[in-house]
Structures are given as structure tokens and as C-alpha cells.
């Protein structure tokens, strides 16, 4: 889960962390902006932790869930 932060920086960090398109990263950022949180990535536990680590580098608040 991703919580709010600055727009361009968040999109850039999502690009680095996930490899998603700019359009998908903007969608995630807008969802986080409007609702206060967004699912930024789904994958294996290892991949989710890797993505979370990259997002935390700009002090984004990130949670990983285990289902």
C-alpha cells in the first residue's frame, strides 16, 4: 500500500521500483492522492519487499501484506 507524498517524485520512484509505464504510475499516484492510499505493486514477497525498499527511499509510507 502506498500513502500520500509529492506527485512527480512519487511517479518517478514508482517507475524505478515497479518498471510500470508512466501512465500506470500516474494512475497509482492519483489513487493515493485522492483516497490516501493505493496498491502500488503485486508480486512475490521478495519482489514486494524490493519495491517497498525503493519507494521508502523517498520516505513514502509503505506496507506489504501477505495473503
N, C-alpha and C positions, 0 to 999 in steps of 0.2 A: 504494500500500500504506500502511496505517495501523498504527502501532505503539502500545503502551500509553500511557495517561495517565489523568486523573481522569474519573469517569463522567458526571455531569451536564454538566460543561463540554464534554466531548467530544460528547455528544449535541447540545447547543446549537450548537456550532461546525459539526457535520455538517449540522444544519438550515440554518444560514446559507449554508454552502458549496454544498450539493447541492440544496436545495429538496425533499428526500425527506420522507416522513411521519415523525412521531416514532417510530412503530413500526419503520420501516426503519432509522432512525438508531440506535435501541436495538439492533437485530439486529447492525449493523455494529460498534457499540461492544462488545457481548458477544463477538463473534467475535474482535475484537482483544484483549479481556481474557483469553479462555480459550486462544487459540492464540498470542498475542503479535503478531499482525498480521491485517489484513483488507483486502480490496479495498473501498475506500470509494466509488469512482466510476469509471465507464467512459464515455468520450466522445472527442471530438476532442482533439488535442494541446493546442489553445488552451484548451478547456474544462477539461481535466485540470490544466493549469498554473494556471488561475484558481482551481479548487477547492483545489489544493495550497497556493497562497499564502494562502488564507483559513484553512486548517487549521494552517498554520505560525504564524499569529498568536498561537496559544496554546501555541507551542513543541511541537507534535506533530511527530514524526519522520515525514516523508512522502517517498515515492519515486514517480516516474512512470516507467512502462515504455512502450516503443514497440514495437508489434507490427505 
